[in-house]
Amino acid sequence: MPEPALRALAVPDGQRVLDLLPLVDEAVCGTGAEAWLPVPESDQRQAAALCASLGEGEPVEAGAAFVLATSGSTSEPKGALLSAAALAASAAATHARLGGQGSWLLALPAWHIAGLMVLVRSVLGGGEPTVLDVSNGFDPAQLPDAVAAMGRAPGAGKRYTSLVPNQLVKALAAPSAREALAELDAVLVGGGRLAPEARAEAEAAGIRVIATYGMSETCGGCVYDRRPLDGVRVETDAEQRVSLAGPMLASGYRGMPEHPAFARRGWFATSDAGRFENGELSVLGRLDGGISTGGLTIAPEVVVDALLQHPRVLDCAVVGAPDRALGEQVAAVVVANGEPPTLAELRDHVTRLVDAHAAPRALRIVAELPRSGIGKVDRRALLRLFQ
C-alpha cells in the first residue's frame, strides 16, 4: 500500500466552502486516506508557494490529517502536523469551556487555523456552519443577516463565532452589527492582542467576548481569557518563554523532526514571552520580535530588507506598534536618503516585493535610528515614536 501523501486542498471563498465538510469530517474522524494542506483558492501565487515550500505531493509524516502553514506571509513557512485526535481534542475542549456544542458562524478564511477549526467544530457537532463571505474583506453590514440565518428555535443549541480583533472593532462601529454579535452566546477573538478599550466597548454592548491565545501548532486557541482549556498545561522559563502542552498539540513540523520548538517531548515552545501565575497566562509580547497583526505574524527583518531596496531609504527599522484594531501594526522608522519617501510610496514598494500584509501602516522619519550603548537598535525608543 503506497504511503499517504500531502495533498493541496484549495479552499474556496463564500458558500462553496461548505463543499469541503465531508472531507473535513473524514479527516477529523481519522478515516481519510490523505493529509491535506489548505491553501487559498483565490490566491494562486500564495497557494503555489505553500505547496512548493511544504512538499505537496510528497509522502507525509504518519498520523497527520492536516498540515497547516504557519508564519509564511513574510518568511519561509513551516507546516504544523495536526492529527485527527488533536483536532478533535481542541474542538471538545472549546465546547466544554463555552458550555456545550452549538452552531457556528464562519467569518474567517478556512485555510487559516481559526477558520478551519470552525469547520472542525461544526462537523464534530453534527451540523454545518453559516458562512459570511469574506472574499472581498469583512463587511460588518452582513452580520445581522448571517446571525439571523443561524436560527434560534426554542430549545436550539448555542450560537458562536470566531473573529480577529480588527473584525470586532469594525463591527463595534456599526450599530446593527454590534447588536447581531450580542445575540450570540460567545464571540471568540484571537490572532492578536485585543485592545482593552475594544473589549470594554463590546462587553458594554452585551457581547460575550472571549479572548483566545493559541496558534496553528495548538489547533488554534488553547487559552481562553488567560485560563488554559481542559487538558492544556502552561509553563514559562527563566526567559519568560511560554511553553504549551496538551492533547491538541501538533506532532511537530513537516520535514523538521529536530526543530527546537518541539525538542521537549509533549511540549511546544512558543516565540512568546509571558507570565503564568495563579492559573492565568499574561502574554507580554514576542521574544523573536515578530509582529502579530490582524491574525498574521510578520517578520520585521523581511520588511526591513524590502524597505532598504527603496532608493530613498538609507537606513530603517520596523516594530510592531500597538493598534486597537489589528493588535499590532507594522510601523517603520526610516532614515531618508534625500527627500523622505511617503508612507504610500513605501506601502506600494513593500507590497510589490513581499506582501500587502507586511506593508507598513505607520511611518516616522528620523535623522538616525536610536541605538543602545552597544550599537543595537533600541526597540523601546522606536516604539515611543508611535505613542
N, C-alpha and C positions, 0 to 999 in steps of 0.2 A: 504494500500500500504506500503510495507516494506521501512524502512529508507535507503537512499543511504549509501553504504559502501565504504571504501577506498580500491582500488584495485591496486596491483602492476602492473606496466607497464614495462615489460622487454624491454629495448631499445637496439636494435642490432647495430652493427658496420657496416660501409660501406653502400652500396646502399639499403640494406634491411630496413634502417631507413625510407625510403620513404613509406613503407607499413603502417606506423603509421599516415600518413597525414589525412586519413578520420576520424580517431579517434580524432586527434588534432582539426580538423575542427568542429566536433560535440562539443568538449569541449569548444572551444573559442566562439562558437555561442550559447552556453547555451542549447543545445539540448541533451547533453549526460546524461545518467542515473546514472553514477558513478563519483566518484572523483578518480583521478589517481595519483599514486606515482611512478614517473620514477626512475628506478633502472638499473644498468648496466647488460646487459645480459651476458657479458663476465667475470664478477666477481661475482661468486655465493656467496662467503663469504660476500662480502660487501652488495650485494642485500639482503641476508638473515638478516644481521644485521640491515639494514634500515627498512625492513619490521617489524622486531620484535620491534624495538625502536618506530616506528611511528604508530603501531597498524593497520597493514594491515589486511583487512577483517572485521574490526570493523566499527560501524556507524561513519560517518564523519560529521563534522560541516556543517551546512546549507550554501549553496552558493559556496562551494569550487569546482573548476573544476580540479585543480592540487594541490598537496601538494609537495612542493619542500624541500628536505633535505638541511639544511644549517649548516656549521661548524661541520660536522660529521666525518672528517678524523681522528681526534685525540681526540675528546671529544663527549659526548652524543649529537646526532643530534637533532635539532629542526625542525619542519615541518612548513614552511610558507604556509598559506592558501591563495591560489590565485584564485580569481573568474574569470569568463569569462569576466566580464566588466573590471577588472583590466588589464588582458592580452591584450584585445582589445585597451584599452586606451594607454598602453605602446607602442603597435605597431603603433598606429596612431600618437602619439607624435614623435616617432622616424622618421617616414616617413615625417612628417611635417618639422622637423628640417633638414633632409637630402635633401629635395627638391622634394619629391614625391616617390610613390611606385616604386619598381624595383625588379629585380631578385636577389636572394641571393646565396652565396656560403657557405655551411655548412662545417666548418673546425674544429668544436669543438664537444665533446660528447654531445648528445642531452638530456642526463639525468641531465646535469647541466643547470642552468637557461640561460646562454648566448646561448648555443646550442638550447635549447627549443624555445627561442624567435626567432631564425632564422626560425624554423618551423612555429611558430605562424604568423610571418610577411608574410611568404610565402603563407600560406593558406588564410589569410585575403586579400592578394593581388591577389588572384586568380591563383597562379602558384605553382610550386614546386621548391625547391632549387636544385642546383647542389651540389653533395656530394663529398667531399675529404675524403677518408678513413684514419682515424687516429687511427685505431685499433692497429697498430704497432708503434705508435708515429707519430708526424708531420714530413713529408718529404717535404721540400720546392721544391724538384725537380718535384713534382706532380702539383705544382701551375700553370705552363704555360698551360698544357692540361686542367686543371679544369677551368681556366678562359676562355680559348677558347671554352669550351663546353657550357658556359653560352650564347654564341652568341652575336652578336651585329648588327642586321639588321638595315637598315636605319629607323629612327623613333622609334626604340625599346626603352624600358624603361631603367632606370638606373641600374647599377650593383653594389652590395655591398657585403662585407663580414665582419665577426666579428672574431677577434683574441685575444689572450692573449699576453702580452709583449714578452715572450720568443719565440713565433712563429714569431713575426715580426722581432726580432733580427736574428733568423735563416734565414729568407727569405732575409734579407738585405745582408747576406753573400754570397748569390747565385745570380749572375747577372740575370739569366733568371727568377728567382722567383721575384726579385726586379722589373724587367720590367713588369711582369704579374700584380703585385699589382698596378703598376702605371696606368694600363688600367682601373681600377675600379673607380667608381665615389666617393667611400668613403670606408675607412677601419676603422671600429670601433675597438678600442683597450682598453680592460678593464680587470678586475680581478686582478689588481695590479698596482703598480707605473710604469709608463713608463719613463725610463731614458731620460732626456733632450737630451743627445747626440744621442740616438737612434731615437728620433723624428726628430731631425735636419737632420740626415742622410737620413731618409725616405723622408722628405719633399724635400731635395736636389735631390732625385731620382724621384721626381714628384708624390709621393704617397700622397694622401689626407688622412692624419691620423686624426682621431677624438678620443681623449682620453675620455673614459667614466667612470663615477662613479655611482655605484649602487650595489645592492645585490639581493638575492632571494626575500627578503622582499619588494622590489620595482620593481619586474618583470625585474630585470637586470638594466642596466644603465638608470638613470633618470637625470643626469647632464652631459652635453656634452661640452668638452673643458671649464669646470668650470662654464658654464651657465646652469641653470635649463631648462629642457624641458617645453613646454607649459603646464600649469596647476600644475607644481611642485612648492612647496614652501619650502624654506630652512631657518632654524634658528639655531643659536648657543647660548648656555647659558653661565653662568659665568665660567664654567669649560671648555668652548670651545667645548662641545659635540655637534655634528651635529645631528639635527633632520630634518626629511623629511616628507612632506605631499603631497598628490595628488591622482588623480583617479587610479593610478597604484599601490597603496599601498596594501599590504596583509591585510587581515582582522584579523590577529593575528597568533598565533602559535597553532598547533594542540594539544589539551588537556591541554593548558596552558592559560585559559581565563584571568588570573590575571597577566600575565607576565609583568614586569615593562617596557619593551621596547615599549609596546603598551598602557601604562597606560593613556596617554593623548589622548583623543578621536580624531581620524583622523590623528594622528601623529605616526611616528616610530622614537624612539631614538636609533641612531646607537651607535657603540662602537668606533667611530672615533672622533678625535679632528680636528677642522678646524676653518677657518676664512671666514665669508661671508660679503664681502664689495663690494659696487658698483655693485651688481648683480652677483658677481663672487665668487665661492667657492674654497678655497685653503684647501686641506686635509693635515693635519700636521702629522698624524700618528694615531695609535690605542691607545685608553685610557686603554684598558684591557691588553695590551702587546701582543695581538695576532699577529702572523707573517703572512702576506699576501704574499704567494709565489706561482707563477705560476697559479693564479686564485683560490687557496685554502687558507683557514685560518687554521693555525696550532697553537694549544695551547701550549705555551712553557712549562708549568708545566707538561704536559703529557710526553714531550720529556725528561725533567729533571728526572722524575720518572723512565723512561726506562733506561737512562744513568746510574743512580745510582745503577742499578741492575748489571752493569758490574763489575767484581771483581777488575779491576784496576782503577776504578773511585772512588775517595774518596769524592770529592765534585764537583759540577758543576753548571753552569748557561747557559741559552740559550737565544739568542736575534735574532732579525731579522736584518741582516747586508745588506746594500744596494747592489743590484745586477742588472746589466744592463739588463739581460735577464728576470729574474724572478720577478723583482720589489724588493723583499727581498729574502734573502736566510737564511735557518736555520743555525745558527752559534753557536758552542758550545765552552765554556771556561771550561777547566777541570783541577782540582787538582788531580794529579795521585796518586794512591796507589801502590808504587813501580815503575816498568817500565811503562812509559807512553804508553797508547794504541794509535794505529794509527787511522787515520780518516777512513780508510777502515774497520777496525775492529768495530769501533763504528757505522758506517753506517749499516753493516750487523746485528749488535746487535739490533739496533733500528728497523730496517725493520722487524726482526722476532717478536718483541714484539708489535709494534704499526702499522706502515705503512711506505712504502718506501718514501712517500712524506714528512714524518716527519724526515727522516734521515738527520743528519747534513751534510752540504756541505763544511763547513769550521771549522777548529779546532785550538784553541790556548791552550797550556799547560802553566799553571801558578803555582807559589808556593802557592798562596792563592787568593781567589776571592776579587776584590776590593769592599769595602763597605763604606757606608756613616757613619757619626758620630753616628747614632742611630742603626747601625748594618745591615741596609738593603743593598742588593747588589746594587752597583752603576751601573745602566744600561748605563749611558753615558760613564763611564770609560770602560765598556765592549765593547761598540761599537767602541771606539777609537782603540782597539786592532785589528780591522779589516779594519782600514783605510790605 
